[in-house]
């Protein structure tokens, strides 16, 4: 199945297609997906993770075509 990912630049995007998708095994949970992209668990524990733009638990099973994104707060001085 293919998952689209919008995450911080600290993640591993080396296995992604140019369209921002990656092929992963069926039945993968959000937590397992984060290990694939090497998103530090500290990030996952402190900032909301979204699947199809909704906050979901880490044990959510991803489906083909899902969009995983991380919320990144912006600030300015």
N, C-alpha and C positions, 0 to 999 in steps of 0.2 A: 504494500500500500504506500501511497505517497502522502507526505506531510509537508505543509508549508510552515516555515519558521521565521519569525521576526524576533531576533534576540540581540543581546549586546555583542559588541565586537570581540569580547573576551572568549566567546564560544568558538568551537571548532567547526568551521564551515567548509573544510576541505573535501567532504563527500557530497556536497550539495550541487545541484544543477544550477545553471545560470538563472533560472526562474525562481530560485529560493526554496526549492523542494528537495526532499531526500526520500529515498526508498527505504522503508523499514519493514520489519516482520509484522504480521497480523497479531493482534492481541497485546500490543505493547502498551504499557501504562505511561502516563505523563512522567512519572519518576524515572522509569527506565529510559525514556526518550531523552531526559535531561542528562543522563549519563553518557549517552551517545554523542550529544553535542558538547559535552564537558562543561556544562554550566555549573559553577560551584554551588554546592548545597547551601552555603551561607546566603547566596543571592536568592535562591529559591525559597529559603525560610523567611527572608526579610521583605521581599517584594512580591506582589501578586503575580501569579502566572495565569494566563488566560488560554482557554481553548475556544475557538470561534467567538472570541471577544467576551467570554463570560468566565468569571473566576470559578475554578473547579478544584476538587481535592486531588492530591498527588496520585491517588490510586485510580483515577479516571482512565478507562481504556480508550485509546485513540482509535479513530476510524479513518478510512481512506478519505482524503480531501480535507481533513481537519487543518485548521490554522492555529499554531501554537505561537503565543507571543508573551513577552514579559513587559510589565509596566515599568517604565523608567521615569522617575520624577525629574523634572527639569527645574533648575533654579537659576537665578541671576542676581547679580549684586548691584 
